[in-house]
């Protein structure tokens, strides 16, 4: 049965009502009961919105507006995300294929110098792509950036957190 609603909250919304026993929905759908006890099969559509790009069940936002690491962190959180947490070489390679300028990532050793953790969940580093002789900043360079130099193309480097560069945000799809 197809329902077309005429009330002011759902004018012209149409729903198919095949799930009176809640087992009639096909794979990928779920049965949802509306407030007026009408059952509908619904699909949880997951997609990245606006300028976010999808990769491996995550959404990424590449922002070239230059700002400090802390300000970038706040901007990512405003969009319900976090500075990117790079977990493997596939993700790292994909990000490197997109970036065009230095970009903050969510790696920091601000709490304990030399102990690099992901800011999003405070987890320790298991994968890395540090450039030659990096990290090398000691107590003055506590945030991590993708950078490009003569000897290293889009590898990780530690920089002072107040340096202004672009950033990459991430969130679950």
N, C-alpha and C positions, 0 to 999 in steps of 0.2 A: 504494500500500500504506500503510495506517495502522499505526503502531507504538505500542504502549502499553508503557512500561517498568515493570518490576517490581523492578529492583534498588534498593537502599537510597538511592542518590543521586538517582534519578529516578522514584520511585514515582508511578504514575498520570500521568506526563507523556505526552502523545500528540503524535506528529509524523507528518506526511504525507511520504512518501519518493518523490517523483516525479522526482528529478533525477539519475539515474545517469549521464547524459551531460552534466550541468551546464548544459544549454541548455533544460531543461524548465520552469524557473521563469518566472513571469509578470513583467511590468514592475513594478518596485518591490520585487521579491524578489531574494534572492541565494542561491546554493547554498552550504551550509555542511556540511563533513564533520566529524562527531562523532568522538570519540576511538576509537570502535569501528568506524570506517569506514562508518558509515551516513550517507548524504547526506540533507539536509533542505532544503526551501525555507524561508528565514527572511525576516522583514520587519524592517527597522531602524526601529522605532517611535520617533519623536522627538516628545516632548511635554514641556511644562513640568510640573514636579512641585510638589506641596504648594501653597504660596501664590504661586508664580511665575506670571506672566501672559505669554502668547505674543503677540508682535507682530513681523511681518516677519522671521521666522526667528531671532528672539532671544527670550529669556525675561527678564522683568523682575520684580523684587521691590521693593515699596514698603513701607518700614519707617518707622513714625512714632515709634519710640523715639528720643529726642533724644540725640545724642552728637557729639563732635568729628569733623572731616573724617577725621583719621587713624584714629580708632576705627571709623568707618563703612567706611573702606577695608579695614581688617582683617576686619570682619564680612562684607563682600562676598567677599573672598578665601577666607574660611572656607567659604563656600557655593559655591566654585569659580567665582566671578564677579569682577566689578570694578565700581567706581562707574561709573554709566552714561556712555557716550560718545555724545553726540547728534550725528548726522551730517547731518541734513537737517530741513526744516521739517515734514515728515509725522511723523517720529518725535517731534519737539519738541511738535507740536500734540497728538499722542496722549498723551504724558506729561502735558501740561497738563490734559487732560480728566480725568485720574485723581487728580492730587495734591490734597490738602486742606490742606496746611501747607507751610512752608518745607522744602526738601529739598536735600541735598548732591548735586552731580553730580561727575563725575570730572575736572573742568577745574581746572588750577592754574597759577600762575606762581611757585611756590616756588623753583625753580632759578634763574630769571632774571626779575627784576621787569619786568612789562609784556609778557613773552613767554609767552602762554597755551598750554599743551599738555594733551593728554589723558593722564592718568596711566596708563591701561591699556596704551598702546603708545608713549607719548612723541610722538605725532603732533601737528602744529600744527593750530590751529583753522582750519577751512574754512567752517563755518557757525556763526552765533551769533545769539542773541536777547537781547543786552544791553539792560537797561532804559535809560531816558534818562540821559545823563551817566555811564554805567557802562562799564567798570570805573573806579572812582575812588579806590581805597583806597591806592594807592602800595605801600610796603613793608610795611604792616601788615595788608592784606587780600589774602591770596594763594590763597584757595580760592573756588570758585564755587557758588552756591546758586540754586535757583528761589525767588523771593520774590514777595510780593504787597504792593503799596503803593498809596496813593491814586492816584498817577500811572502806575502800571505793574502790570498784573495778570499774574502768573506769567511774569515775565521773569527774566533772569539778573542777578545782582548779586555783586560780590566782597565777601567777609566775612573776618574773622580766622578762621583754620583751627581755633582752639580753641572757637569758638562752638558751642553744642549745638543741632542741628536734626535732622530726619529725613533719610533718604537713599534713593536709588534704586540698586539693583544691577542688573547686566545680565550675561548670558552667552549664548553661541551655543546655538541649539536643536540 
